[in-house]
Amino acid sequence: MGGLAAAVGVALINSIGNMGGFFGPYIMGWLKSTTADYRVGLDVLALVLVVGAGAMVLVRADKTAEMVAH
């Protein structure tokens, strides 16, 4: 990637990170007040982390397969 594509990629990653920083505490607080326990909120945030890591692995595997095909 170069130029515009790299800039858009960095901006997208930044935007997703900022949304997580904004919504994460609200979700955590809502789950804590709903369930009266921090465990559920931490489980949800851990699940989001695992899903993100899985998506990263899938994208990486797809890119690797694409490079091998060429």
CHARMM internal coordinates of N, CA and C (Angstrom, degrees):
IC EDIT
DIST 1 N 1 CA 1.4531
DIST 1 CA 1 C 1.5181
ANGL 1 N 1 CA 1 C 109.01
DIST 1 C 2 N 1.2702
ANGL 1 CA 1 C 2 N 113.62
DIHE 1 N 1 CA 1 C 2 N 147.41
DIST 2 N 2 CA 1.4417
ANGL 1 C 2 N 2 CA 117.43
DIHE 1 CA 1 C 2 N 2 CA 177.54
DIST 2 CA 2 C 1.5114
ANGL 2 N 2 CA 2 C 110.95
DIHE 1 C 2 N 2 CA 2 C -151.30
DIST 2 C 3 N 1.2934
ANGL 2 CA 2 C 3 N 115.68
DIHE 2 N 2 CA 2 C 3 N 162.54
DIST 3 N 3 CA 1.4452
ANGL 2 C 3 N 3 CA 122.19
DIHE 2 CA 2 C 3 N 3 CA 173.86
DIST 3 CA 3 C 1.5135
ANGL 3 N 3 CA 3 C 115.03
DIHE 2 C 3 N 3 CA 3 C 55.83
DIST 3 C 4 N 1.3316
ANGL 3 CA 3 C 4 N 115.06
DIHE 3 N 3 CA 3 C 4 N -118.54
DIST 4 N 4 CA 1.4557
ANGL 3 C 4 N 4 CA 121.95
DIHE 3 CA 3 C 4 N 4 CA -174.75
DIST 4 CA 4 C 1.5253
ANGL 4 N 4 CA 4 C 112.09
DIHE 3 C 4 N 4 CA 4 C -64.76
DIST 4 C 5 N 1.3253
ANGL 4 CA 4 C 5 N 118.06
DIHE 4 N 4 CA 4 C 5 N -40.46
DIST 5 N 5 CA 1.4707
ANGL 4 C 5 N 5 CA 121.12
DIHE 4 CA 4 C 5 N 5 CA -179.10
DIST 5 CA 5 C 1.5296
ANGL 5 N 5 CA 5 C 110.84
DIHE 4 C 5 N 5 CA 5 C -62.86
DIST 5 C 6 N 1.3178
ANGL 5 CA 5 C 6 N 117.67
DIHE 5 N 5 CA 5 C 6 N -40.78
DIST 6 N 6 CA 1.4629
ANGL 5 C 6 N 6 CA 121.01
DIHE 5 CA 5 C 6 N 6 CA 178.30
DIST 6 CA 6 C 1.5250
ANGL 6 N 6 CA 6 C 110.77
DIHE 5 C 6 N 6 CA 6 C -66.08
DIST 6 C 7 N 1.3260
ANGL 6 CA 6 C 7 N 116.75
DIHE 6 N 6 CA 6 C 7 N -40.41
DIST 7 N 7 CA 1.4621
ANGL 6 C 7 N 7 CA 120.17
DIHE 6 CA 6 C 7 N 7 CA 179.51
DIST 7 CA 7 C 1.5254
ANGL 7 N 7 CA 7 C 111.31
DIHE 6 C 7 N 7 CA 7 C -64.88
DIST 7 C 8 N 1.3289
ANGL 7 CA 7 C 8 N 116.42
DIHE 7 N 7 CA 7 C 8 N -41.75
DIST 8 N 8 CA 1.4634
ANGL 7 C 8 N 8 CA 120.59
DIHE 7 CA 7 C 8 N 8 CA 178.41
DIST 8 CA 8 C 1.5225
ANGL 8 N 8 CA 8 C 110.30
DIHE 7 C 8 N 8 CA 8 C -65.61
DIST 8 C 9 N 1.3227
ANGL 8 CA 8 C 9 N 117.77
DIHE 8 N 8 CA 8 C 9 N -40.06
DIST 9 N 9 CA 1.4646
ANGL 8 C 9 N 9 CA 121.66
DIHE 8 CA 8 C 9 N 9 CA 178.40
DIST 9 CA 9 C 1.5216
ANGL 9 N 9 CA 9 C 112.02
DIHE 8 C 9 N 9 CA 9 C -62.09
DIST 9 C 10 N 1.3157
ANGL 9 CA 9 C 10 N 116.45
DIHE 9 N 9 CA 9 C 10 N -44.99
DIST 10 N 10 CA 1.4679
ANGL 9 C 10 N 10 CA 120.61
DIHE 9 CA 9 C 10 N 10 CA 178.52
DIST 10 CA 10 C 1.5207
ANGL 10 N 10 CA 10 C 110.53
DIHE 9 C 10 N 10 CA 10 C -64.56
DIST 10 C 11 N 1.3350
ANGL 10 CA 10 C 11 N 117.07
DIHE 10 N 10 CA 10 C 11 N -41.50
DIST 11 N 11 CA 1.4621
ANGL 10 C 11 N 11 CA 120.84
DIHE 10 CA 10 C 11 N 11 CA 179.57
DIST 11 CA 11 C 1.5274
ANGL 11 N 11 CA 11 C 110.73
DIHE 10 C 11 N 11 CA 11 C -64.56
DIST 11 C 12 N 1.3275
ANGL 11 CA 11 C 12 N 117.70
DIHE 11 N 11 CA 11 C 12 N -39.61
DIST 12 N 12 CA 1.4593
ANGL 11 C 12 N 12 CA 121.13
DIHE 11 CA 11 C 12 N 12 CA 178.87
DIST 12 CA 12 C 1.5257
ANGL 12 N 12 CA 12 C 111.23
DIHE 11 C 12 N 12 CA 12 C -64.86
DIST 12 C 13 N 1.3072
ANGL 12 CA 12 C 13 N 116.97
DIHE 12 N 12 CA 12 C 13 N -45.02
DIST 13 N 13 CA 1.4631
ANGL 12 C 13 N 13 CA 121.38
DIHE 12 CA 12 C 13 N 13 CA 178.50
DIST 13 CA 13 C 1.5319
ANGL 13 N 13 CA 13 C 109.92
DIHE 12 C 13 N 13 CA 13 C -61.61
DIST 13 C 14 N 1.3176
ANGL 13 CA 13 C 14 N 116.81
DIHE 13 N 13 CA 13 C 14 N -43.02
DIST 14 N 14 CA 1.4684
ANGL 13 C 14 N 14 CA 121.25
DIHE 13 CA 13 C 14 N 14 CA 178.15
DIST 14 CA 14 C 1.5198
ANGL 14 N 14 CA 14 C 111.29
DIHE 13 C 14 N 14 CA 14 C -62.30
DIST 14 C 15 N 1.3227
ANGL 14 CA 14 C 15 N 117.25
DIHE 14 N 14 CA 14 C 15 N -43.28
DIST 15 N 15 CA 1.4649
ANGL 14 C 15 N 15 CA 121.51
DIHE 14 CA 14 C 15 N 15 CA -179.23
DIST 15 CA 15 C 1.5201
ANGL 15 N 15 CA 15 C 111.34
DIHE 14 C 15 N 15 CA 15 C -63.51
DIST 15 C 16 N 1.3235
ANGL 15 CA 15 C 16 N 117.09
DIHE 15 N 15 CA 15 C 16 N -43.44
DIST 16 N 16 CA 1.4692
ANGL 15 C 16 N 16 CA 120.70
DIHE 15 CA 15 C 16 N 16 CA 179.23
DIST 16 CA 16 C 1.5275
ANGL 16 N 16 CA 16 C 110.05
DIHE 15 C 16 N 16 CA 16 C -64.30
DIST 16 C 17 N 1.3202
ANGL 16 CA 16 C 17 N 116.82
DIHE 16 N 16 CA 16 C 17 N -41.86
DIST 17 N 17 CA 1.4612
ANGL 16 C 17 N 17 CA 120.51
DIHE 16 CA 16 C 17 N 17 CA 177.74
DIST 17 CA 17 C 1.5180
ANGL 17 N 17 CA 17 C 112.33
DIHE 16 C 17 N 17 CA 17 C -62.57
DIST 17 C 18 N 1.3202
ANGL 17 CA 17 C 18 N 116.62
DIHE 17 N 17 CA 17 C 18 N -41.28
DIST 18 N 18 CA 1.4604
ANGL 17 C 18 N 18 CA 120.29
DIHE 17 CA 17 C 18 N 18 CA 178.80
DIST 18 CA 18 C 1.5247
ANGL 18 N 18 CA 18 C 111.62
DIHE 17 C 18 N 18 CA 18 C -66.62
DIST 18 C 19 N 1.3341
ANGL 18 CA 18 C 19 N 117.37
DIHE 18 N 18 CA 18 C 19 N -38.43
DIST 19 N 19 CA 1.4694
ANGL 18 C 19 N 19 CA 119.73
DIHE 18 CA 18 C 19 N 19 CA 177.44
DIST 19 CA 19 C 1.5271
ANGL 19 N 19 CA 19 C 110.40
DIHE 18 C 19 N 19 CA 19 C -64.81
DIST 19 C 20 N 1.3261
ANGL 19 CA 19 C 20 N 117.08
DIHE 19 N 19 CA 19 C 20 N -39.74
DIST 20 N 20 CA 1.4571
ANGL 19 C 20 N 20 CA 120.46
DIHE 19 CA 19 C 20 N 20 CA 176.91
DIST 20 CA 20 C 1.5154
ANGL 20 N 20 CA 20 C 112.00
DIHE 19 C 20 N 20 CA 20 C -63.36
DIST 20 C 21 N 1.3202
ANGL 20 CA 20 C 21 N 116.32
DIHE 20 N 20 CA 20 C 21 N -39.77
DIST 21 N 21 CA 1.4556
ANGL 20 C 21 N 21 CA 120.63
DIHE 20 CA 20 C 21 N 21 CA 177.92
DIST 21 CA 21 C 1.5203
ANGL 21 N 21 CA 21 C 112.72
DIHE 20 C 21 N 21 CA 21 C -67.62
DIST 21 C 22 N 1.3203
ANGL 21 CA 21 C 22 N 116.78
DIHE 21 N 21 CA 21 C 22 N -27.67
DIST 22 N 22 CA 1.4651
ANGL 21 C 22 N 22 CA 120.61
DIHE 21 CA 21 C 22 N 22 CA 179.21
DIST 22 CA 22 C 1.5255
ANGL 22 N 22 CA 22 C 111.42
DIHE 21 C 22 N 22 CA 22 C -83.82
DIST 22 C 23 N 1.3423
ANGL 22 CA 22 C 23 N 116.71
DIHE 22 N 22 CA 22 C 23 N -49.23
DIST 23 N 23 CA 1.4593
ANGL 22 C 23 N 23 CA 120.47
DIHE 22 CA 22 C 23 N 23 CA -173.91
DIST 23 CA 23 C 1.5338
ANGL 23 N 23 CA 23 C 113.52
DIHE 22 C 23 N 23 CA 23 C -82.37
DIST 23 C 24 N 1.3282
ANGL 23 CA 23 C 24 N 118.21
DIHE 23 N 23 CA 23 C 24 N -27.09
DIST 24 N 24 CA 1.4613
ANGL 23 C 24 N 24 CA 121.30
DIHE 23 CA 23 C 24 N 24 CA -178.21
DIST 24 CA 24 C 1.5230
ANGL 24 N 24 CA 24 C 114.11
DIHE 23 C 24 N 24 CA 24 C -54.51
DIST 24 C 25 N 1.3258
ANGL 24 CA 24 C 25 N 118.85
DIHE 24 N 24 CA 24 C 25 N -51.83
DIST 25 N 25 CA 1.4685
ANGL 24 C 25 N 25 CA 119.46
DIHE 24 CA 24 C 25 N 25 CA 178.80
DIST 25 CA 25 C 1.5263
ANGL 25 N 25 CA 25 C 113.42
DIHE 24 C 25 N 25 CA 25 C -63.07
DIST 25 C 26 N 1.3347
ANGL 25 CA 25 C 26 N 116.95
DIHE 25 N 25 CA 25 C 26 N -36.14
DIST 26 N 26 CA 1.4667
ANGL 25 C 26 N 26 CA 119.46
DIHE 25 CA 25 C 26 N 26 CA 178.18
DIST 26 CA 26 C 1.5314
ANGL 26 N 26 CA 26 C 110.95
DIHE 25 C 26 N 26 CA 26 C -66.10
DIST 26 C 27 N 1.3179
ANGL 26 CA 26 C 27 N 116.59
DIHE 26 N 26 CA 26 C 27 N -43.79
DIST 27 N 27 CA 1.4732
ANGL 26 C 27 N 27 CA 120.30
DIHE 26 CA 26 C 27 N 27 CA 178.86
DIST 27 CA 27 C 1.5216
ANGL 27 N 27 CA 27 C 109.87
DIHE 26 C 27 N 27 CA 27 C -64.27
DIST 27 C 28 N 1.3279
ANGL 27 CA 27 C 28 N 115.82
DIHE 27 N 27 CA 27 C 28 N -43.45
DIST 28 N 28 CA 1.4609
ANGL 27 C 28 N 28 CA 120.19
DIHE 27 CA 27 C 28 N 28 CA 179.27
DIST 28 CA 28 C 1.5293
ANGL 28 N 28 CA 28 C 110.93
DIHE 27 C 28 N 28 CA 28 C -61.20
DIST 28 C 29 N 1.3285
ANGL 28 CA 28 C 29 N 117.43
DIHE 28 N 28 CA 28 C 29 N -45.09
DIST 29 N 29 CA 1.4576
ANGL 28 C 29 N 29 CA 121.26
DIHE 28 CA 28 C 29 N 29 CA 179.50
DIST 29 CA 29 C 1.5201
ANGL 29 N 29 CA 29 C 112.23
DIHE 28 C 29 N 29 CA 29 C -65.61
DIST 29 C 30 N 1.3305
ANGL 29 CA 29 C 30 N 116.79
DIHE 29 N 29 CA 29 C 30 N -41.38
DIST 30 N 30 CA 1.4669
ANGL 29 C 30 N 30 CA 120.48
DIHE 29 CA 29 C 30 N 30 CA 179.34
DIST 30 CA 30 C 1.5302
ANGL 30 N 30 CA 30 C 110.65
DIHE 29 C 30 N 30 CA 30 C -63.67
DIST 30 C 31 N 1.3336
ANGL 30 CA 30 C 31 N 116.75
DIHE 30 N 30 CA 30 C 31 N -44.94
DIST 31 N 31 CA 1.4673
ANGL 30 C 31 N 31 CA 119.47
DIHE 30 CA 30 C 31 N 31 CA 179.00
DIST 31 CA 31 C 1.5252
ANGL 31 N 31 CA 31 C 111.24
DIHE 30 C 31 N 31 CA 31 C -66.30
DIST 31 C 32 N 1.3236
ANGL 31 CA 31 C 32 N 117.53
DIHE 31 N 31 CA 31 C 32 N -36.62
DIST 32 N 32 CA 1.4672
ANGL 31 C 32 N 32 CA 120.77
DIHE 31 CA 31 C 32 N 32 CA 178.26
DIST 32 CA 32 C 1.5248
ANGL 32 N 32 CA 32 C 110.40
DIHE 31 C 32 N 32 CA 32 C -64.58
DIST 32 C 33 N 1.3276
ANGL 32 CA 32 C 33 N 117.62
DIHE 32 N 32 CA 32 C 33 N -44.01
DIST 33 N 33 CA 1.4677
ANGL 32 C 33 N 33 CA 119.53
DIHE 32 CA 32 C 33 N 33 CA -179.11
DIST 33 CA 33 C 1.5234
ANGL 33 N 33 CA 33 C 111.56
DIHE 32 C 33 N 33 CA 33 C -73.61
DIST 33 C 34 N 1.3146
ANGL 33 CA 33 C 34 N 118.23
DIHE 33 N 33 CA 33 C 34 N -28.36
DIST 34 N 34 CA 1.4639
ANGL 33 C 34 N 34 CA 121.69
DIHE 33 CA 33 C 34 N 34 CA 179.32
DIST 34 CA 34 C 1.5203
ANGL 34 N 34 CA 34 C 111.70
DIHE 33 C 34 N 34 CA 34 C -75.07
DIST 34 C 35 N 1.3376
ANGL 34 CA 34 C 35 N 116.58
DIHE 34 N 34 CA 34 C 35 N -41.69
DIST 35 N 35 CA 1.4666
ANGL 34 C 35 N 35 CA 120.57
DIHE 34 CA 34 C 35 N 35 CA -174.84
DIST 35 CA 35 C 1.5209
ANGL 35 N 35 CA 35 C 113.54
DIHE 34 C 35 N 35 CA 35 C -104.25
DIST 35 C 36 N 1.3268
ANGL 35 CA 35 C 36 N 117.99
DIHE 35 N 35 CA 35 C 36 N -9.49
DIST 36 N 36 CA 1.4688
ANGL 35 C 36 N 36 CA 123.57
DIHE 35 CA 35 C 36 N 36 CA -176.83
DIST 36 CA 36 C 1.5219
ANGL 36 N 36 CA 36 C 112.68
DIHE 35 C 36 N 36 CA 36 C 59.85
DIST 36 C 37 N 1.3479
ANGL 36 CA 36 C 37 N 115.96
DIHE 36 N 36 CA 36 C 37 N 29.88
DIST 37 N 37 CA 1.4556
ANGL 36 C 37 N 37 CA 120.89
DIHE 36 CA 36 C 37 N 37 CA 179.95
DIST 37 CA 37 C 1.5284
ANGL 37 N 37 CA 37 C 108.81
DIHE 36 C 37 N 37 CA 37 C -151.24
DIST 37 C 38 N 1.3057
ANGL 37 CA 37 C 38 N 117.13
DIHE 37 N 37 CA 37 C 38 N 141.49
DIST 38 N 38 CA 1.4583
ANGL 37 C 38 N 38 CA 121.05
DIHE 37 CA 37 C 38 N 38 CA 177.66
DIST 38 CA 38 C 1.5268
ANGL 38 N 38 CA 38 C 112.18
DIHE 37 C 38 N 38 CA 38 C -77.93
DIST 38 C 39 N 1.3164
ANGL 38 CA 38 C 39 N 117.29
DIHE 38 N 38 CA 38 C 39 N -20.57
DIST 39 N 39 CA 1.4617
ANGL 38 C 39 N 39 CA 121.40
DIHE 38 CA 38 C 39 N 39 CA -173.32
DIST 39 CA 39 C 1.5304
ANGL 39 N 39 CA 39 C 112.39
DIHE 38 C 39 N 39 CA 39 C -59.25
DIST 39 C 40 N 1.3343
ANGL 39 CA 39 C 40 N 117.67
DIHE 39 N 39 CA 39 C 40 N -42.74
DIST 40 N 40 CA 1.4590
ANGL 39 C 40 N 40 CA 120.54
DIHE 39 CA 39 C 40 N 40 CA -178.72
DIST 40 CA 40 C 1.5297
ANGL 40 N 40 CA 40 C 110.54
DIHE 39 C 40 N 40 CA 40 C -63.64
DIST 40 C 41 N 1.3199
ANGL 40 CA 40 C 41 N 117.14
DIHE 40 N 40 CA 40 C 41 N -44.35
DIST 41 N 41 CA 1.4559
ANGL 40 C 41 N 41 CA 120.37
DIHE 40 CA 40 C 41 N 41 CA 178.25
DIST 41 CA 41 C 1.5163
ANGL 41 N 41 CA 41 C 112.58
DIHE 40 C 41 N 41 CA 41 C -62.00
DIST 41 C 42 N 1.3125
ANGL 41 CA 41 C 42 N 116.32
DIHE 41 N 41 CA 41 C 42 N -42.23
DIST 42 N 42 CA 1.4634
ANGL 41 C 42 N 42 CA 120.00
DIHE 41 CA 41 C 42 N 42 CA 177.83
DIST 42 CA 42 C 1.5183
ANGL 42 N 42 CA 42 C 111.16
DIHE 41 C 42 N 42 CA 42 C -66.25
DIST 42 C 43 N 1.3295
ANGL 42 CA 42 C 43 N 117.34
DIHE 42 N 42 CA 42 C 43 N -36.40
DIST 43 N 43 CA 1.4667
ANGL 42 C 43 N 43 CA 120.56
DIHE 42 CA 42 C 43 N 43 CA 177.09
DIST 43 CA 43 C 1.5313
ANGL 43 N 43 CA 43 C 111.11
DIHE 42 C 43 N 43 CA 43 C -64.40
DIST 43 C 44 N 1.3280
ANGL 43 CA 43 C 44 N 116.41
DIHE 43 N 43 CA 43 C 44 N -41.24
DIST 44 N 44 CA 1.4658
ANGL 43 C 44 N 44 CA 120.16
DIHE 43 CA 43 C 44 N 44 CA 178.74
DIST 44 CA 44 C 1.5219
ANGL 44 N 44 CA 44 C 110.33
DIHE 43 C 44 N 44 CA 44 C -65.23
DIST 44 C 45 N 1.3145
ANGL 44 CA 44 C 45 N 117.64
DIHE 44 N 44 CA 44 C 45 N -45.23
DIST 45 N 45 CA 1.4590
ANGL 44 C 45 N 45 CA 120.31
DIHE 44 CA 44 C 45 N 45 CA 178.86
DIST 45 CA 45 C 1.5327
ANGL 45 N 45 CA 45 C 111.49
DIHE 44 C 45 N 45 CA 45 C -64.73
DIST 45 C 46 N 1.3315
ANGL 45 CA 45 C 46 N 117.40
DIHE 45 N 45 CA 45 C 46 N -36.77
DIST 46 N 46 CA 1.4664
ANGL 45 C 46 N 46 CA 120.52
DIHE 45 CA 45 C 46 N 46 CA 176.33
DIST 46 CA 46 C 1.5252
ANGL 46 N 46 CA 46 C 110.75
DIHE 45 C 46 N 46 CA 46 C -66.12
DIST 46 C 47 N 1.3260
ANGL 46 CA 46 C 47 N 116.90
DIHE 46 N 46 CA 46 C 47 N -38.31
DIST 47 N 47 CA 1.4595
ANGL 46 C 47 N 47 CA 120.87
DIHE 46 CA 46 C 47 N 47 CA 177.80
DIST 47 CA 47 C 1.5246
ANGL 47 N 47 CA 47 C 110.83
DIHE 46 C 47 N 47 CA 47 C -63.21
DIST 47 C 48 N 1.3277
ANGL 47 CA 47 C 48 N 117.18
DIHE 47 N 47 CA 47 C 48 N -41.70
DIST 48 N 48 CA 1.4670
ANGL 47 C 48 N 48 CA 120.69
DIHE 47 CA 47 C 48 N 48 CA 177.39
DIST 48 CA 48 C 1.5292
ANGL 48 N 48 CA 48 C 110.02
DIHE 47 C 48 N 48 CA 48 C -61.82
DIST 48 C 49 N 1.3201
ANGL 48 CA 48 C 49 N 116.98
DIHE 48 N 48 CA 48 C 49 N -40.57
DIST 49 N 49 CA 1.4574
ANGL 48 C 49 N 49 CA 121.28
DIHE 48 CA 48 C 49 N 49 CA 177.97
DIST 49 CA 49 C 1.5233
ANGL 49 N 49 CA 49 C 111.49
DIHE 48 C 49 N 49 CA 49 C -62.56
DIST 49 C 50 N 1.3319
ANGL 49 CA 49 C 50 N 117.30
DIHE 49 N 49 CA 49 C 50 N -44.45
DIST 50 N 50 CA 1.4663
ANGL 49 C 50 N 50 CA 121.44
DIHE 49 CA 49 C 50 N 50 CA -179.55
DIST 50 CA 50 C 1.5297
ANGL 50 N 50 CA 50 C 110.67
DIHE 49 C 50 N 50 CA 50 C -66.11
DIST 50 C 51 N 1.3244
ANGL 50 CA 50 C 51 N 117.18
DIHE 50 N 50 CA 50 C 51 N -41.22
DIST 51 N 51 CA 1.4723
ANGL 50 C 51 N 51 CA 120.30
DIHE 50 CA 50 C 51 N 51 CA 178.18
DIST 51 CA 51 C 1.5301
ANGL 51 N 51 CA 51 C 110.08
DIHE 50 C 51 N 51 CA 51 C -63.01
DIST 51 C 52 N 1.3223
ANGL 51 CA 51 C 52 N 117.29
DIHE 51 N 51 CA 51 C 52 N -41.55
DIST 52 N 52 CA 1.4615
ANGL 51 C 52 N 52 CA 120.98
DIHE 51 CA 51 C 52 N 52 CA 177.82
DIST 52 CA 52 C 1.5228
ANGL 52 N 52 CA 52 C 111.96
DIHE 51 C 52 N 52 CA 52 C -63.54
DIST 52 C 53 N 1.3171
ANGL 52 CA 52 C 53 N 116.94
DIHE 52 N 52 CA 52 C 53 N -41.34
DIST 53 N 53 CA 1.4709
ANGL 52 C 53 N 53 CA 120.52
DIHE 52 CA 52 C 53 N 53 CA 178.14
DIST 53 CA 53 C 1.5203
ANGL 53 N 53 CA 53 C 110.34
DIHE 52 C 53 N 53 CA 53 C -65.71
DIST 53 C 54 N 1.3369
ANGL 53 CA 53 C 54 N 116.85
DIHE 53 N 53 CA 53 C 54 N -40.08
DIST 54 N 54 CA 1.4651
ANGL 53 C 54 N 54 CA 120.31
DIHE 53 CA 53 C 54 N 54 CA 177.30
DIST 54 CA 54 C 1.5183
ANGL 54 N 54 CA 54 C 111.91
DIHE 53 C 54 N 54 CA 54 C -63.57
DIST 54 C 55 N 1.3236
ANGL 54 CA 54 C 55 N 116.75
DIHE 54 N 54 CA 54 C 55 N -41.23
DIST 55 N 55 CA 1.4629
ANGL 54 C 55 N 55 CA 120.72
DIHE 54 CA 54 C 55 N 55 CA 177.56
DIST 55 CA 55 C 1.5258
ANGL 55 N 55 CA 55 C 110.44
DIHE 54 C 55 N 55 CA 55 C -63.17
DIST 55 C 56 N 1.3266
ANGL 55 CA 55 C 56 N 116.84
DIHE 55 N 55 CA 55 C 56 N -39.58
DIST 56 N 56 CA 1.4540
ANGL 55 C 56 N 56 CA 120.58
DIHE 55 CA 55 C 56 N 56 CA 178.83
DIST 56 CA 56 C 1.5248
ANGL 56 N 56 CA 56 C 111.00
DIHE 55 C 56 N 56 CA 56 C -63.28
DIST 56 C 57 N 1.3219
ANGL 56 CA 56 C 57 N 116.97
DIHE 56 N 56 CA 56 C 57 N -42.19
DIST 57 N 57 CA 1.4703
ANGL 56 C 57 N 57 CA 120.96
DIHE 56 CA 56 C 57 N 57 CA 179.09
DIST 57 CA 57 C 1.5214
ANGL 57 N 57 CA 57 C 110.27
DIHE 56 C 57 N 57 CA 57 C -64.16
DIST 57 C 58 N 1.3410
ANGL 57 CA 57 C 58 N 117.28
DIHE 57 N 57 CA 57 C 58 N -41.98
DIST 58 N 58 CA 1.4628
ANGL 57 C 58 N 58 CA 120.17
DIHE 57 CA 57 C 58 N 58 CA 179.73
DIST 58 CA 58 C 1.5285
ANGL 58 N 58 CA 58 C 112.10
DIHE 57 C 58 N 58 CA 58 C -64.85
DIST 58 C 59 N 1.3149
ANGL 58 CA 58 C 59 N 116.84
DIHE 58 N 58 CA 58 C 59 N -41.99
DIST 59 N 59 CA 1.4607
ANGL 58 C 59 N 59 CA 120.10
DIHE 58 CA 58 C 59 N 59 CA 178.70
DIST 59 CA 59 C 1.5220
ANGL 59 N 59 CA 59 C 110.11
DIHE 58 C 59 N 59 CA 59 C -65.52
DIST 59 C 60 N 1.3069
ANGL 59 CA 59 C 60 N 115.73
DIHE 59 N 59 CA 59 C 60 N -41.73
DIST 60 N 60 CA 1.4713
ANGL 59 C 60 N 60 CA 119.79
DIHE 59 CA 59 C 60 N 60 CA 179.62
DIST 60 CA 60 C 1.5274
ANGL 60 N 60 CA 60 C 110.72
DIHE 59 C 60 N 60 CA 60 C -63.83
DIST 60 C 61 N 1.3330
ANGL 60 CA 60 C 61 N 117.44
DIHE 60 N 60 CA 60 C 61 N -42.69
DIST 61 N 61 CA 1.4645
ANGL 60 C 61 N 61 CA 121.25
DIHE 60 CA 60 C 61 N 61 CA 178.99
DIST 61 CA 61 C 1.5228
ANGL 61 N 61 CA 61 C 110.28
DIHE 60 C 61 N 61 CA 61 C -64.15
DIST 61 C 62 N 1.3407
ANGL 61 CA 61 C 62 N 117.20
DIHE 61 N 61 CA 61 C 62 N -38.64
DIST 62 N 62 CA 1.4595
ANGL 61 C 62 N 62 CA 121.28
DIHE 61 CA 61 C 62 N 62 CA 178.93
DIST 62 CA 62 C 1.5264
ANGL 62 N 62 CA 62 C 110.49
DIHE 61 C 62 N 62 CA 62 C -65.05
DIST 62 C 63 N 1.3139
ANGL 62 CA 62 C 63 N 117.01
DIHE 62 N 62 CA 62 C 63 N -43.03
DIST 63 N 63 CA 1.4662
ANGL 62 C 63 N 63 CA 120.62
DIHE 62 CA 62 C 63 N 63 CA 178.70
DIST 63 CA 63 C 1.5223
ANGL 63 N 63 CA 63 C 111.31
DIHE 62 C 63 N 63 CA 63 C -65.33
DIST 63 C 64 N 1.3306
ANGL 63 CA 63 C 64 N 116.93
DIHE 63 N 63 CA 63 C 64 N -39.13
DIST 64 N 64 CA 1.4621
ANGL 63 C 64 N 64 CA 120.74
DIHE 63 CA 63 C 64 N 64 CA 178.52
DIST 64 CA 64 C 1.5204
ANGL 64 N 64 CA 64 C 110.40
DIHE 63 C 64 N 64 CA 64 C -64.54
DIST 64 C 65 N 1.3201
ANGL 64 CA 64 C 65 N 117.52
DIHE 64 N 64 CA 64 C 65 N -43.79
DIST 65 N 65 CA 1.4612
ANGL 64 C 65 N 65 CA 121.38
DIHE 64 CA 64 C 65 N 65 CA 178.76
DIST 65 CA 65 C 1.5229
ANGL 65 N 65 CA 65 C 110.27
DIHE 64 C 65 N 65 CA 65 C -64.27
DIST 65 C 66 N 1.3128
ANGL 65 CA 65 C 66 N 117.29
DIHE 65 N 65 CA 65 C 66 N -37.18
DIST 66 N 66 CA 1.4610
ANGL 65 C 66 N 66 CA 121.72
DIHE 65 CA 65 C 66 N 66 CA 179.20
DIST 66 CA 66 C 1.5288
ANGL 66 N 66 CA 66 C 110.73
DIHE 65 C 66 N 66 CA 66 C -65.68
DIST 66 C 67 N 1.3399
ANGL 66 CA 66 C 67 N 116.62
DIHE 66 N 66 CA 66 C 67 N -39.21
DIST 67 N 67 CA 1.4636
ANGL 66 C 67 N 67 CA 120.49
DIHE 66 CA 66 C 67 N 67 CA -179.88
DIST 67 CA 67 C 1.5211
ANGL 67 N 67 CA 67 C 110.99
DIHE 66 C 67 N 67 CA 67 C -69.94
DIST 67 C 68 N 1.3363
ANGL 67 CA 67 C 68 N 117.15
DIHE 67 N 67 CA 67 C 68 N -35.88
DIST 68 N 68 CA 1.4610
ANGL 67 C 68 N 68 CA 120.87
DIHE 67 CA 67 C 68 N 68 CA 179.88
DIST 68 CA 68 C 1.5298
ANGL 68 N 68 CA 68 C 110.09
DIHE 67 C 68 N 68 CA 68 C -69.33
DIST 68 C 69 N 1.3463
ANGL 68 CA 68 C 69 N 116.94
DIHE 68 N 68 CA 68 C 69 N -35.48
DIST 69 N 69 CA 1.4600
ANGL 68 C 69 N 69 CA 121.38
DIHE 68 CA 68 C 69 N 69 CA -177.93
DIST 69 CA 69 C 1.5226
ANGL 69 N 69 CA 69 C 111.68
DIHE 68 C 69 N 69 CA 69 C -66.99
DIST 69 C 70 N 1.3298
ANGL 69 CA 69 C 70 N 116.77
DIHE 69 N 69 CA 69 C 70 N -26.81
DIST 70 N 70 CA 1.4681
ANGL 69 C 70 N 70 CA 119.55
DIHE 69 CA 69 C 70 N 70 CA -178.76
DIST 70 CA 70 C 1.4711
ANGL 70 N 70 CA 70 C 108.35
DIHE 69 C 70 N 70 CA 70 C -90.16
END
COOR INIT
IC SEED 1 N 1 CA 1 C
IC BUILD
